[in-house]
């Protein structure tokens, strides 16, 4: 994933069925996302998907691990589960 690449995270719709089928074949996984499916697009192409069943598929020719992590957070939020967000160190400005 390029540092400045535009990423779109959204719910999958019926228009995504063909792209999800292609992604599932590319992924080679045995479990496809079902239920409420959330997808990530990068570069105008579907790169990853996660379903409310916990299954994830992604493009093996694209660095998509971070996308799958983002999608899992979104799916958990939809399910009403408590989402643990990472804590980032905050730097405070030091008065000189």
N, C-alpha and C positions, 0 to 999 in steps of 0.2 A: 504494500500500500504506500503510495507516494505521500510524502509529508503534506503536500498541498492539494491532494486529490479530494474532490467533492464526494461526500458519502451521503446517501439517502437511506434512512431507516423508516420503514412503513409496513403496514399490514398487507399481507398478500391478498390479491383478489382473483377472481376467475380468469382474468386476462393473463395471470402469471402461471397458469397451469402448465403450459408448454415449456416455459423457461425453467420451472421447478423440476419438471421431468428430465430435462437435459442436465440440470445441475445434479440431480440424484444419480444419473448414469455416470457422470464425470466423477462424482464422489465415490461411487462404488459401495456405498453403505447399504446395510440390510434393513435399516429402519428409517422410514421417511417421516418428516415432520407432519403431524396431524393436529387437528383442533384449530386453535387460533395460531396462524403461522405469520411470523414477522420476517421480513426480508431486508437485506442490505444490498444496495446498488452502489457500484463504484465504476466510474468511467462509462456510465450509461448501461452497464450490464449487471445482471443479478449475480452476486458473488457468494452469498451465504443465506441460509434460512434456518430458523429454529421454530419448532412447534410447541404448543402447550403440553405435548406429551414428553417434552424434554429432548426429542431427537433433533439433531443438527446435521445439515449437509452444507458443503462448501466447495468452491472451485479449487481443486488441488494445484492448479497452475497459477494461482494468485495467492499472495500472503494474506490469508483470511482469518487467522486465529483471533486477532483483535476484533474483527467484525462479529465473529461468533460470540465472543464475550459480551460485546455491546448488545447483541440481540437477546442473549440470555437474561441480561438485566431488564430489558424491555418486557420480555415475556413474563418474568416474575412480577413486574409492576402491574401488568394486566391482570395477573392472577390474584393480586392483592396481598402477595407475600411481602414480608419485610425484605427489602433489598439492602444489602451491605455495600455501600459505596466505598471505594478506596480513599484513604486519607492521604492527602498530599501535604508536604511540608510547605508552610506559608512563610515567606521571607518578609520581614518587617523592615521598613526603611529606617535607617539609623541616622538620627540627627547629628550633623557634624558640628 
